[in-house]
Amino acid sequence: MSGKIRLNTDWLCDCGGCHVAIVDLHEKILNVLESIEILHCPVMTDVKDYPEAEIGILTGSIRTEHDKHAAEEMRKKCKTIIAFGTCAVYGGLHGAGLAHSREEIMDHVFKKSPTTTTDTIPTVEVTELAKTVTPIDEVIDVDLYLPGCPPHAHFIFESLKTLIENREPRVTQDSVCARCNRQMIKGDAKELKNSLDGVPDEKFCFLSQGYMCLGSATLDRCLAPCPNHGVACTGCAGPTMQILTEPYRDIRTEVSDRMARLTAIDADTIKTYMEKTAKTQYAYAMATKMIGNKPTFLIKKWIADVEAG
Amino acid sequence: MGKVLNIQPVSRIEGHARISVHLNDAGNVDDAYMSLMSLRGFEKFIEGRPAEEVPRIVNRICGICPWMHHTSSNKAVDGCFDVTPTPTGHKLRELLQVMAHINDKILHFFFLAAPDFVLGPDADYSVRNVIGVVKAAPELATQVVKMRQLGQMMIDRFAGKAIHPIAAVVGGFSKPLPEAERQAMLKDTQTLLDFGLFTLDFAKNNVFNKYLDVIGELGVIKTGFLGTVDRADGSFRIYDGKQRLMKPDGTYVDFEGDDYLDYLGEHVEPWGYGKMPYAKSWDEGFSLDLENPKGIYRANTLARINVCDQMATPKAQEALEEFRSAFGRPAQATLLYHYARLIELIYACERTLELLNWEGITDTDVRAKVEPKAGRGVGIVEAPRGTLIHDYTTDENGCIEKANLIVGTTHNIGPMNMSVKQAASALIKDGNYDQGILNKVEMAVRAYDP
């Protein structure tokens, strides 16, 4: 047992998919187990407390006091904390809690749903929902970030190897386009299409054909499975480094400029469409301050505009 | 004053839960709860989004069974837009969903449940896990890892993403199945079927026979059952069919998914974020009382095996006959969920082969034409953890106006609470308990695979 690197993992508010992704290292997991000893890992072991460990993997975001407490315990006991998966890094899909208050959500789920026959909101035995959903680095210090929904096995294995071998990770900061087989050409589309309009040509870039695709604004932690299987990217690994680091660049400015260059559609038309569908375009990363604090990001206004008609 | 035992987190399950057992002064169980600790609120935040995007968003409700959310959501949007998928698109969706069931059963049985049986419920907690299984039975463990890889890679290769899939679309499927890929899948699925049959045999000899006394006692309660069966002949189905709601005495009613509001209600207690569905149509209200439960039914493997008239594939039917002759219909023992899960594993492999051999499966007409519009659609499939219901209403732009979801696990929250209380009351006496006993209380939950 001695000499192995000790690993704790925990899941906060998430779907569990990141932990399945770790299991899905398949034969490589047996490989990893030669160098790593798994301690606290609720999906796999019955270790209920948090032992000391070299590596701590946290998936999911902070939704309740319980999540916050678990993150703090992990920080105390683990030397290196990895924010694993898009929820941990950016808040994830349920970061859309930002667009709706927790009261609205509770009310909807426990009172307004057509099947619910009681008029009770749970208050005992449960920990209260935080006001908004937050990425874990708003609660604890994070050493390494691995976004992805879930991250592809290639990146998971590389990051674990990096820690086992005590070296720099060999990963690039390319966008999803880098792994996409489609060719970017200047197309003649005059109107924006939604994913229901016909079947896109599999040889060419979605943007060139007038279909919305977030691949060029999204960090590659997936090896581009969606555009290579006929479906446009929806940005589940979160934005590229350029978008995160420059205050006046964001997903819609980036994609609308590029798409306008590749089609006959006006950039403003594209930008307006993306504002109208902001909950979809910013689905995965709206809860991070790196997006939320941008002067160009006005999601509450955009949603209000849509609701006002 | 009595005391409260908290088991948190409940481990080797697929969600976030806590068990609390309330003991009285004498150290006997007064009450016991299993509460879900998390709430995200997808029903609310998919509002306003273009409905055709939703099947890729709601996957994230569950990373263990994302395919089921993907297909039921697509079926619901088909309903909203009044579109019928092409026959091939329909079958490709079913194919991928059934394949995903194969991997799920392998994951649950070997990674989550097996440590209790291979190493024993009282084995030390530090080794009672899949890594302990790897050490105790390395050849079996390597085989399990390989089989799971085979299953996941089959999905990955053809559909791009196994976790959080994208390949099913409103009106059908995003791409046709190439012949070469079909051939490869046939070969791999045959291997998986052989492994499934081996697993069922292994479990019969090493688990179900060995632990018959535990099976007959642990977490046993008496409830009704809900599942999906073939519209024509009542056979076991997981992708499409009619709903069957069975009473504890074995009598049942069948209904179409669109009418689910007439049959099911959801009850909320102040002590957990999970809502508890119950059979509203039985007109007896809701109660978790162990002696006299009201409105309580269960979903997931045991329920499906109980409600169906027969399995639609030969080897699974053989297994069902053996199961029924031993345990009757409906079987109530909670640990039989594991047995039922393995019968489903056989079905899922056989059904995959059937679909791959269907003459139209490689047809290129995979996607019907779709126009966004106002409407309502109810999409129901069987997720590994139970009947999964997505109910959407769209506005004239085809955006979600409102949504109601009942996910598989929630059907069993009430019953899991009953099983926990039953197990805790039977096992904890006069203040005596140890970690083996507390693990057995968890096993009563684990069987449901929440």
Interface residues (C-beta under 8 A of the other chain):
Chain A: W11 C13 D14 C15 G16 G17 C18 H19 V20 A21 V23 D24 H26 E27 I29 L30 L33 I38 P42 V43 M44 T45 D46 V47 K48 R63 T64 H66 G92 L93 H94 A96 G97 A99 H100 E104 I105 M106 H108 V109 F110 S113 P114 T115 T116 T117 T118 T120 I121 P122 T123 V124 E125 V126 T127 L129 C149 P150 N194 S195 L196 V199 C222 P225 C226 N228 H229 G230 V231 T234 C236 T277 K279 T280 A283 I303 V306 E307
Chain B: I7 Q8 P9 V10 S11 R12 I13 E14 G15 H16 R18 S20 Y33 S35 M37 S38 L39 R40 G41 F42 E43 K44 F45 G48 R49 P50 E52 E53 R56 I57 N59 R60 I61 C62 G63 I64 P66 L107 F111 L112 Y125 S126 R128 N129 V130 I131 V134 A141 T142 V145 K146 R148 Q149 Q152 D156 A159 G160 K161 A162 I163 H164 I166 A167 V169 V170 G171 S174 K175 Y260 L261 L264 G265 E266 H267 V268 E269 P270 W271 G272 Y273 K275 P277 K280 F286 R367 V370 E371 P372 D391 N404 I406 N439 E442
